[in-house]
Amino acid sequence: MNDELLVRAFCRLFFLAVVIVASLPVAAHSFKPSRPVDLIVHNGPGSGVDVTARFVNGLFEREKLLPVRGVVVNKPGGNGAVAAAYMMEKKGDAHTIAFFTALWIGSPLTSKESRVPFHELTPIARLIIDPAVIVVKADSPYKSLQDFIEAAKKAPGQLRQAGGSVDSRDNLTRQLLQRATGASWTYIPFPGGGERVAAVLGGHASLYIADAQEVKEYLRNGSMRILAQMAERRMPAYSGSPTIQEAGYNIPVVRSMRGVVGPPGMPKEAAEYWEGIFERMVKTDAWRKYLEENQVEDGFQKGTELAQSAVEFIAQRRQIFKEAGIQTYR
């Protein structure tokens, strides 16, 4: 075989090798947590998102989804600003994730102190879309939402509503109801769901607009009852209670969602790893049961879809803030 034929044969072999290598599957991402993972929650124990984070952490362990343990870390304060700022400090950290709510997306619009736009964080997954319930203590004199509204009209500013931050769903719904009815009542913010429930049960507040899972045990044992649901349609577990529109109040349903983000600059392979973990988690029987028992909707989206949902959510929130008469700064 002459030199020319040898060169041609070598070229054919080289080309064949390139084709074979190119056709091989890409190696799996190498990232795996190598130390305990911090799961950041922006409010106190007992709130809806705190309950979710602790359930997820337990599910990680039971389903053996993580090779390391997770630790729920509460960072309350500043309407979510403290937790968001902490995530900014953890830039590039693959071992810290945070459970966000709609507050993380909406607060930067209305609060000068909330300086972390949602798009600067690393989107990982949306998990839940959750309706709310308007609840009172079981022996409350208010048998319907109309009863409460009429009482508030007769004693402006005297009735009290327990809630979260001023730009949370609780207060937005209050603002919309007040503008629609001319009634007026006081709003008292508490840092955690447990304290809001205690305020109602202790008689320090008359009303609370809660995530359904926050108050499910109190509804179950009869110490609280529902006046109306903040939902598009009645939740199966509370089919005897009207939606707010059915109760006669044509205001927007202020929706909320919960999910997971990473710090800014989280390595791509780490973000994809976490996205995969949550994609596996939401397919487990335990997670499906959790959604059903807590009367929340499956809202799973991957990171890219979550980022787009956030853009749409901000546009919706701007409109609600306008209708509620709440000033925006960004």
C-alpha positions in Angstrom: 0.0 0.0 0.0 1.5 3.3 -1.1 1.6 6.5 1.1 -1.5 8.0 -0.6 -3.6 5.0 0.2 -2.3 5.0 3.8 -3.3 8.6 4.2 -6.8 8.0 2.8 -7.3 5.0 5.1 -6.2 7.0 8.1 -8.6 9.8 7.3 -11.5 7.4 7.0 -10.6 5.8 10.3 -10.3 9.3 11.9 -13.6 10.4 10.5 -15.3 7.2 11.7 -13.9 7.8 15.2 -15.2 11.3 15.3 -18.7 10.1 14.3 -18.6 7.4 17.0 -17.5 9.8 19.7 -20.1 12.4 18.6 -22.9 9.8 18.8 -22.1 8.7 22.3 -24.4 10.1 25.1 -23.2 13.2 26.9 -21.8 12.3 30.3 -24.1 12.9 33.3 -23.6 16.1 35.2 -20.9 15.6 37.8 -22.4 17.9 40.5 -23.7 16.3 43.7 -24.0 17.9 47.1 -20.9 17.2 49.1 -22.1 18.7 52.4 -25.4 19.5 54.2 -27.7 21.7 52.2 -29.4 24.8 53.6 -33.1 25.3 52.7 -33.9 28.9 53.3 -37.4 30.1 54.4 -38.3 33.7 54.6 -40.7 33.6 57.5 -41.1 32.0 60.8 -42.1 28.4 61.7 -45.7 27.4 61.1 -46.2 29.5 58.0 -47.3 27.8 54.7 -43.9 28.0 53.1 -42.1 26.8 56.2 -44.5 23.8 56.4 -43.8 23.0 52.7 -40.0 23.3 53.2 -40.0 20.9 56.2 -42.2 18.4 54.4 -39.9 18.5 51.3 -36.8 18.1 53.5 -38.4 15.0 55.1 -39.3 13.7 51.6 -35.7 14.1 50.5 -34.7 11.8 53.3 -37.5 9.2 53.0 -37.2 8.9 49.2 -33.4 9.0 49.4 -33.3 11.9 46.8 -30.2 13.5 48.3 -26.9 12.0 49.3 -26.6 14.6 52.2 -29.0 15.9 54.8 -30.9 19.2 54.4 -31.4 21.8 57.1 -34.3 24.3 57.1 -33.1 27.8 58.0 -35.6 30.5 58.8 -34.6 34.0 57.8 -37.6 36.2 58.6 -37.8 39.9 58.2 -38.3 42.7 55.8 -41.2 41.1 53.9 -38.8 38.5 52.5 -36.0 41.0 51.9 -33.8 39.5 54.6 -33.9 36.0 53.0 -33.5 37.3 49.5 -30.5 39.4 50.5 -29.0 36.4 52.2 -29.3 34.5 48.9 -27.5 37.3 47.1 -24.6 36.9 49.6 -24.4 33.2 48.7 -23.7 33.9 45.1 -22.5 30.8 43.2 -23.2 28.5 46.2 -24.6 25.2 45.0 -25.5 24.0 48.5 -28.0 26.7 49.3 -31.6 26.9 47.9 -34.6 28.9 49.0 -38.3 28.3 49.1 -39.9 31.4 47.6 -43.5 32.6 47.6 -45.2 35.3 45.5 -43.8 37.8 48.0 -40.3 37.4 46.6 -41.7 38.4 43.2 -44.0 41.2 44.2 -42.2 42.9 47.1 -39.4 44.5 45.0 -42.2 46.4 43.2 -43.7 48.0 46.3 -40.8 48.1 48.9 -37.8 50.3 48.7 -36.1 47.9 51.1 -36.6 44.9 48.9 -33.7 45.3 46.5 -33.4 41.8 45.0 -35.3 41.5 41.8 -36.5 37.9 41.3 -34.8 37.6 37.9 -31.4 38.0 39.6 -31.8 34.6 41.4 -31.4 31.3 39.8 -34.9 29.7 38.9 -35.0 26.0 39.8 -38.7 25.0 40.0 -42.2 26.1 40.7 -44.0 23.6 42.9 -47.4 24.8 44.0 -50.2 27.2 43.2 -52.2 27.6 46.3 -55.7 29.0 47.0 -56.5 30.7 50.3 -59.3 30.6 52.8 -60.8 33.5 54.8 -61.2 32.1 58.3 -62.6 33.2 61.7 -62.7 31.6 65.1 -65.4 29.0 65.4 -67.5 31.0 67.9 -67.1 34.3 65.9 -70.3 36.2 65.5 -69.6 36.5 61.8 -71.4 33.7 60.0 -70.5 35.0 56.5 -68.1 37.4 54.8 -71.0 39.8 54.4 -71.5 39.7 58.2 -67.9 40.8 58.7 -68.1 43.5 56.0 -71.3 45.0 57.5 -69.8 45.0 61.0 -66.7 46.8 59.7 -68.9 49.4 58.0 -70.6 50.1 61.3 -67.3 50.4 63.2 -64.7 51.7 60.8 -61.2 50.7 61.8 -62.3 48.8 64.8 -62.2 45.2 63.6 -58.8 43.6 63.1 -57.3 41.2 60.5 -54.2 39.2 61.2 -51.8 38.8 58.3 -48.4 38.9 56.8 -46.6 41.7 55.0 -48.5 44.7 53.6 -48.0 43.5 50.1 -49.0 39.9 50.8 -52.1 38.3 49.4 -53.7 38.8 52.8 -53.5 42.6 52.6 -54.1 42.9 48.9 -57.4 41.0 49.3 -58.3 43.4 52.2 -57.5 46.4 50.1 -59.6 45.2 47.2 -62.5 44.3 49.5 -62.4 47.7 51.2 -62.3 49.6 47.9 -65.2 47.4 46.6 -67.4 47.8 49.7 -66.5 51.0 51.5 -65.8 49.1 54.7 -62.7 49.7 56.7 -60.8 47.5 59.2 -57.3 47.3 60.7 -54.5 45.1 59.4 -52.0 43.6 61.9 -48.9 41.9 60.4 -47.3 39.0 62.1 -44.0 37.3 61.1 -45.3 33.7 61.0 -48.5 31.7 60.4 -48.5 30.3 63.9 -48.7 33.8 65.4 -51.5 34.8 63.0 -53.5 31.7 64.0 -52.9 32.4 67.7 -54.1 36.0 67.3 -57.4 34.8 65.8 -57.9 31.9 68.3 -57.0 34.3 71.2 -59.5 36.9 70.1 -56.8 39.5 69.3 -57.9 39.5 65.6 -61.3 38.7 64.0 -60.1 37.5 60.6 -57.3 35.8 58.8 -56.7 35.0 55.1 -54.6 31.9 55.2 -53.0 29.3 53.0 -55.4 26.3 53.3 -52.6 24.1 54.7 -51.8 26.6 57.5 -55.2 26.2 59.1 -56.3 22.7 58.0 -56.0 21.2 61.5 -58.0 24.0 63.0 -60.7 23.6 60.4 -60.6 19.9 61.0 -60.9 20.1 64.8 -63.6 22.8 64.6 -61.7 25.6 66.3 -61.9 27.7 63.0 -64.4 28.0 60.2 -64.3 29.4 56.7 -66.2 32.5 55.5 -65.1 32.3 51.9 -62.4 30.9 49.6 -59.9 32.9 47.6 -60.1 30.4 44.6 -61.4 30.2 41.1 -63.5 27.2 42.2 -64.4 25.5 45.5 -61.8 23.2 46.9 -63.1 19.7 47.3 -62.4 19.5 51.0 -64.3 22.7 51.6 -67.1 22.4 49.1 -69.7 23.8 51.6 -67.9 27.2 51.6 -68.4 29.8 48.8 -65.7 31.3 46.7 -65.4 35.1 47.2 -67.2 35.7 44.0 -70.0 33.4 45.1 -70.1 35.4 48.3 -71.0 38.4 46.2 -67.7 40.2 45.9 -66.4 40.7 42.3 -62.7 41.3 43.0 -59.7 39.6 41.5 -58.5 36.3 43.0 -55.0 37.1 44.3 -53.2 33.9 43.5 -50.0 32.8 45.1 -47.3 30.2 44.3 -44.4 28.5 45.9 -41.2 27.1 44.5 -37.4 27.0 44.7 -34.6 29.3 43.6 -30.9 29.2 44.0 -28.5 32.1 44.6 -27.3 34.2 41.6 -24.5 32.6 39.7 -25.3 29.1 40.7 -23.3 26.8 38.4 -25.4 25.5 35.5 -24.7 21.9 36.4 -25.9 22.5 40.0 -29.1 24.3 38.9 -29.8 21.3 36.5 -29.1 18.9 39.3 -31.6 20.6 41.6 -34.2 20.9 38.8 -33.9 17.1 38.3 -34.2 16.4 42.1 -37.5 18.4 42.2 -38.8 16.8 39.0 -38.3 13.4 40.6 -39.8 14.6 43.9 -43.1 15.8 42.4 -43.7 12.4 40.8 -43.6 10.6 44.2 -46.8 9.2 45.7 -46.0 11.1 48.9 -45.9 14.5 47.1 -49.2 13.8 45.3 -50.8 12.9 48.6 -49.4 16.1 50.2 -51.0 18.2 47.4 -54.4 16.5 47.9 -54.3 16.7 51.7 -53.3 20.3 51.8 -55.8 21.4 49.1 -53.1 23.0 46.9 -52.6 22.7 43.1 -49.8 21.0 41.3 -47.9 23.9 39.8 -44.7 22.2 38.8 -42.5 24.1 36.2 -38.9 23.8 35.4 -36.5 26.7 35.8 -37.0 28.3 32.3 -40.8 28.0 32.6 -40.7 29.5 36.1 -38.7 32.5 34.8 -41.4 33.2 32.2 -44.2 32.7 34.8 -42.5 35.3 37.0 -42.6 37.9 34.2 -46.4 37.2 33.7 -46.9 37.2 37.5 -45.3 40.7 37.8 -47.6 42.1 35.1 -50.6 40.7 37.0 -49.4 42.0 40.4 -48.9 45.5 38.9 -52.5 45.6 37.9 -53.7 44.4 41.3 -51.5 46.9 43.1 -53.1 49.6 40.9 -56.6 48.5 41.7 -55.8 48.2 45.4 -54.2 51.7 45.4 -50.8 50.5 46.4 -47.8 52.5 45.2 -45.1 50.8 43.2 -41.4 52.0 43.1 -40.0 49.7 40.3 
